[in-house]
Amino acid sequence: MEKSSDDVSNIHNRFSLTLINPSSHYFSLVTSLIIAAVITATTHLGYLGSNELFRIPLVVGVLGVSQIIDSRFTKNKEYSKALHASLFANMLWVVTLFMGLLASLVLSKETSLFFVTFGMFLFASFRIGIFTTTLGASIRKAWAICFIQPLAMFLVLIPHEMWISMLTDPISLGYGISFLIIASVWSVLTDRAGKPGMESTHKTIQAYLASQKNDFTEAENIMEQRSSETKVSTSQIRLLSENGDVEFRMVLPEIHPGPYHPVGGSNIPYLIYKNLDSSAMVMHSISDHALNLPSKNEVEKYLKNLENSSVKEVGMVCTEPVTVQINKARVVGLLFGNNPLLFLSLSPHGMEDIPSYMKTEIEQYAKNRNYVRTLIVDCHNAMGPEISKEDGEDMLKAAKSCLDSLITKENYPIEFGYANSDGMDLWTEDLGMGGLGVICLKINGKKYFLGWADANNMENGVREKIVERFLRKDMNLLEICTSDTHYAPVKARNKNGYYQLGLITSADRLSQWFLDIAKNADEKTAAAKFEILENQTDVKIMGQGIFEDYSKALDNSLRITKQFLIGGVILFITSLFL
């Protein structure tokens, strides 16, 4: 699983490339029209020495109409994508014009109309690349439409008597055709960059972009084709009041939320939460993205089968919690009958998903001490890199020490109370649909609180501020856990692709929300019994291979792009000395 983690991190690090596009198509529309006006003014004032600025509205008008025509040629007829592509292509043309003027000034030579024509060819070359990679056109189709917009602008930009001489200039044709060929070869090579594991890099990119518009069918089809069926387990601790009227479940699914919103099981914690009548905490178990459900079909299959969970043990008593801190690593444990429940965290230092080898070692250690089943929660409550060897060793020591201590602890009858934020009308960009929840456990006359948030991780240090606020009220908050949901209320334009809890909402505000919910949970505290539930379901999971192939395709595509970009820049620079 460690290799899979590396691949996912690599893919995640490339996410910033998707932020190159402007956030609004209105921005692209207005800016591209302004740039078209600048192209016209620069061409006539800087290259032709004329004042035919009446052509500005003509060029702008042709651009606007051709952008609408362009949208008809995109895969899903998306006007916004046509506008984004037009913006960058126009930027390339105007930069070429400015570089030509700068070269004539620095090299003390006359301005050359070559740069006007050359800029148009670069415009067309860029369109070949953008139409094949993101807009869903074949290379043949891209060649057929690549000149529509730039040539239409050129024909109203330049006086008609100059058309033939400028378009048949051998040097302009030589450079222009060279870049058209470069763009075509680049497109073919990047599309094949993921083979043999990935049939088409471009189709995968297009499916991802479509999914960002909530059209996730194609992305799920691609992922489901590569997924394999396996058996996954789900453990639950169900607390029931004496009369059976009130129940609460702590759920530890072996599956992992993801791969990303809105595809597959990205919102699986909330869906489980709703299926359990909003009286649950869906924890992040020790799992990684290899255990993602690839499609809504697999999510439905998993949720339906979850109803068939079987009761493995029933009890009335539990130990008081044990907390073991070794350097950065902290483990909190409780013992339900002979079933330890452990919460693992590095907060406030943070880490990525806990690797599976740690789960294996902890479970084996617990088995050697005659524990029946060990339930392990990755609190996922601070941002950080993959856990280091030193921190991993400390966490294993802390977990083993906690297990040793729990053996010696006396058992007491359980009381519990649970409350959530469902009636509080909370909405914030760093919180998922499940909101917040708190369970109050009363053991041996003492009250302990456990907080939960349906969120993708937490801002570092936020947990500590909330715990401190509880302490001021003489309330013992053992941990705050997040579900690691990959649901996104809004599209986050940052390198992570999401807002971790506490990044948008202040720690003070979160503290007050958690306190209000905790007080409500405290008021509901009543005697209870516990049940340990287990479930096994056959579902398709994405596995490690798909992430290895995606990571390889991205790396190869970027390597090819860098090589072509360096070659293209060198060829462009040579044009400045003509």
PyMOL commands that set and color helices and strands:
alter all, ss='L'
color gray80, all
select helices_A, chain A and resi 2-19+25-48+55-73+79-106+114-133+139-145+148-157+160-167+170-191+201-211+217-226+268-275+289-291+296-306+356-368+389-408+422-424+462-472+507-523+545-575
alter helices_A, ss='H'
color red, helices_A
select strands_A, chain A and resi 228-241+247-253+280-282+310-315+317-319+322-326+329-336+339-345+375-378+411-420+436-443+446-453+476-482+526-541
alter strands_A, ss='S'
color yellow, strands_A
deselect
rebuild
show_as cartoon
